[in-house]
Amino acid sequence: MAEGREDGSSVAGGGGAPRVKSIFIYPIKSCKAISVSKAPLSPTGFVWDRQWVVINSKGRGCTQRVEPRLALVQVELPMEAFSLGYEPNKSSYMVVRAPGMTELKVSLAKPCLRSDGVTVWEWSGSALDEGDEAAKWFTDFLGKPSRLVRFNEESETRAVDPHYATGFNVKFPDAFPFLLISEASLDAINEQLKEPVNINRFRPNLFVNGCESFAEDLWKQIKINQLTFRGIMLCPRCKVPTVNQEDGTQGSEPTETMMKFRSSKVLEVDTTKTQYKGRVYLGQMLVCEDDNKWKNKIVSVGDVIEVEKVFPSYADVAV
């Protein structure tokens, strides 16, 4: 890919500006996404994103890495939940469905139960427990003791990795508030695969079009709806993209093929200070830099992406 200028003017492709094609919210970590036309922002990312996580008997957060069947869990929130200023009431529910399971309704009103010793990667703390009915549902579905817990914003904070950024917090995503991937990048990967994959394998929040393939790798600073987002690091991919999101089975693709052209070695990124050697990369992880300006702000499908700054080369991009 040709390197872009500092103002980003050469990375849009075709003379037009990139735009937001789709927005995905993942209310329960590692379960199916909700595709929305607009998403309000919060201090930790999009509202409702990774607000819940399933934990095992030891309090450890579960993901598709070890529980690929989570890919089959479908989540539904009220349509109005993505409107500015929305406040749930006693009749507001998150509905959870999965093959062979009865429908589970989880009240959006905050539960009073608490689970201590919850861990997600490096973070440990307490979380709000959604109770025995939700616990039994996930225990039955996964075949092992499980509970559903919600991030407790009133008592807990979870900072992003200070080696990459400081002053930003998240709920239960792996690392950063936002992940952006372009449609052109997915197309370029699918051209190399015997069986194309859907973008749901890579679980972005922002799926964009109107740019060259892998242009987003070098996006250092972009603006969407007057909000400034900073590119933090390329996303090192784990086992999740190898999980078929339609049936919950695991294979070797697309990672095996991507190793040929999306590995740290091929991209010539600097891996001397990272724990992610030997990974393949897809997508740019972002933070929103505007502190309190996110209040009353929404990102919508169709929004223009202004690429304001780009990294000079892959050697300058964090991994």
ABEGO torsion letter per residue (X at the ends): XBBBBAAGAAAAEGGBBBBBABBBBBABBGBBBBBBABBBBBAAEBBGBGABBBBBAAGBBBBAAABAAAAABBBBBBAAAABBGBBBBAABBBBBBBBGBBBBBBBABBBABBBBGBBBEABBBBBBBAEAAAAAAAAAAAGBBBBBBBBBAAABBBBBBAAABBGBBBBABAABABBBBBAAAAAAAAAABABBBBAAAAGBABBBBGBBBGAAAABABBBBGGBBBBBABBBBBBAAAABBAAAGBBBAOAAAAAAAAABAAAAGBBAAABAABGBBBBEBBBBBAAEAAABGBBBBBGBBBBBABBBABAAABBX
